[in-house]
Structures are given as structure tokens and as C-alpha cells.
Amino acid sequence: MMRASGYAVLLSFCLVAPFSRAAAQGDPRLERLDEATRPVVVALIDSARAVGLPVNPLVERALEGAIKGAPGATIATAVRRLAADLGRARDALGPGASPVELDAGAAALRAGAGPDVLTRLRRARGHRPVTMALAVLTDLVARGVPIDTATTAVLTLAATARDEDLVDFRRAVERDIAIGAPPAAAASIRVNAAAREARPGRP
Amino acid sequence: MFDDDAVERVVRYLRRSVRIDPALDHRVMEEIAALPAGPAVPAGGVWRWLTGHRLTLTPLGALGLAAAFVVAVVGVWRVRAAPDAVEPALRGFQFVLVEPHAANVSLVGDFNDWDATRTPMHRTPGDGLWSAVVPLEPGRYRYAFLIDGRLWVADPTAPTTRDDDFGAPSSVLTVGGL
């Protein structure tokens, strides 16, 4: 004989599972995918949702592929890869990470940062959001700064810098690169200057 | 023009002490009392009810009332102190592209579900500057410009994405706050 708790679990599954599947299938945005690609992407999104990952970045990635005319297999591969990166980002950042932090973490992983870097950044930022630190790290790599240099720079600033300071730092590096400075040198010089400002009185 | 003496006399006159008739207050109140009564004020009944009853509280009751007041005040304060937690603030971001030869340019990205029809960019008359302003919540957004419905261009002023899975570049904008 089934116990009351068993009935509760069964009832919960019956109530939630159809809605969970319908959430992805019924997302009108996914109707832009072709009929062969849509069920594959829906299944990937359902899997991600089942393990508690944010699904909106996956939907958006699929839509980006669709409007850019990518083949269905390419879209599915991109969505699958992003889901895996979001999962790795959550492992590194912790279960309390926000969807935006996970998205930024996934991008940082794709840029070449190791999961340990995400964990150290999370620790350095304390209770503050780690989104901007991860974004600046990724953006610096996109501008040509070697991943090790970018990692060192952002980790140096992460403990004390506000989000605005991190953005200012990135802009300063970008300006230096734009006028001809080697990306690694620009990042190093700027982070040293920022560190000196943070410790007034020291040479 | 006035000389200094004239000004001084005016000042002394204005500063003089004025004697007021001690019966003035009484006369004013009598005239007010003689005025006809106005329409009934609804709040008057409430006031009479409040002042006509005597509220008695036990020490325990008073403590409970004080606790309820504190909870209400703290609750209101917390809701007012953290509005962003309930509804993230939207900030307007301007996107700009110089493309003199384009007939039309669309801004397409995560913020408009990659729908090329939702954010057409507007051309400044007389030059090739295209722009659009989009309100954004905190988050990380991928986007690109679609020129004449066929050519994808990344934003030259923003970092490009590393994960270019689809063979056409995109840019990234991160809005801080979460």
C-alpha cells in the first residue's frame, strides 16, 4: 500500500512534469527553429532545467543560431556546449550563483579560464556579485590579453574593486591597446597602477 | 534718491513695537462662533468615536501592539530599502554604428530574442550614423548588427564573443548589478 508521502511525490511529478516539458515546447520563441532541430533543442533545454540550470541563455543561443542561418546540428552542438559550461560554472561558483553569474562564468570558461579561477574570484568577491569580474576577465581575453595575465589582473582587483572600478580598468586597457600597446603590457601596467591607487603611500 | 536719514526713519518706523488690543482675540472668536455651521465632515464622526472611547491595554497587550508596530515598520523599511531585489532597474544603453552605405540596420541580440524586426536602428540625417537605445536589466548580452538584412557585423566598440559557434561575430555587453 502506498504511503501518503508516496502519493505526494507522485502527485507532484504528475503536476510538474507536464508543465516542465510544456515550458520548453510551448516557448513560442523556439518555433523559429526548423522542425528537425526544435525537438533536439527542447530536449537539451528540458535536461538543463531538470538539473536547475538557467534555460534562457540556451534559448537565446539557439535563436542566435537560427537567425544566423546555422545548420541544426551546429545549433544543437552550441546549446549542448553552453549547457555543459553552465553546469561547470555552477560547480565552480557554487549552488547559490545567480543565472547571470552562471552565464558570465560559462563565458569565462570558454575564454580559457579554469574552474579554479572562477572559484577564487567568487571567494575574492565575497557576498558581492561576481558577474562583472568574470565579464571583464572574458572581455580582456577577447581583446587579446593572455588568459594568465587577465586572470592575474582581475584576481588582483577583485577583492577591493567595485563593479565600476573593474569596468574602468577594462576601458583603460582597451584604450591602451587601441593606441598600440601590447595587450599583456597594457593589462599589467593598468593593474599595477590600480593596485598602487588602492594602497596610497606606497611607491 | 533717499538719503541715509530718510532710510533710517523708515526702518525705525517699521521696527516700532505695536500695541494690540487685548480684546482682539475674544472678538475674533465671537465672530467665528456666530458663523453658520458648514457641511458635516465625515472625519468628524471618526474623531468623535476615537475620542469618545477609552482604550485600556494590559501590559502584555501593549507589548504585543508594540511588537506588531515594529514588525510593520521593519517590513516597510526592508521593502523600500531593497527595491532592486524585487524589480531590477532598467538602464538605457545606446548602440551606435557608422555605416554610410546601409539602407537599414537592425540591432539584434539576447535582449530582443534575436528578432531582427524588434529594434530597427535610426539613421541620423546627413551622415552614416545609426543608433538605437535599449533599456536593459543587469545581465550579460550577446548582440550584433544586421545590415540590410544579410550582413552581420559585430560592434567595433565592444568586445567580441569568444564562442563564435555560428560563423558570424557577435559582441558582448555586460550590465552590472547581479
Interface residues (C-beta under 8 A of the other chain):
Chain A: R29 P57 V59 E60 R61 L63 E64 G65 A66 I67 K68 G69 A70 T74 I75 T77 A78 R81 L82 S98 V100 E101 D103 A104 A107 R110 A111 G112 P129 T131 M132 A135 V136 T138 D139 V141 A142 R143 D163 E164 V167
Chain B: V108 D110 D113 W114 D115 A116 P138 G139 R140 R142 L146 W152 P159 T160 T161 R162 D163 D165 F166 G167 A168 S170 V172 T174 G176 G177 L178
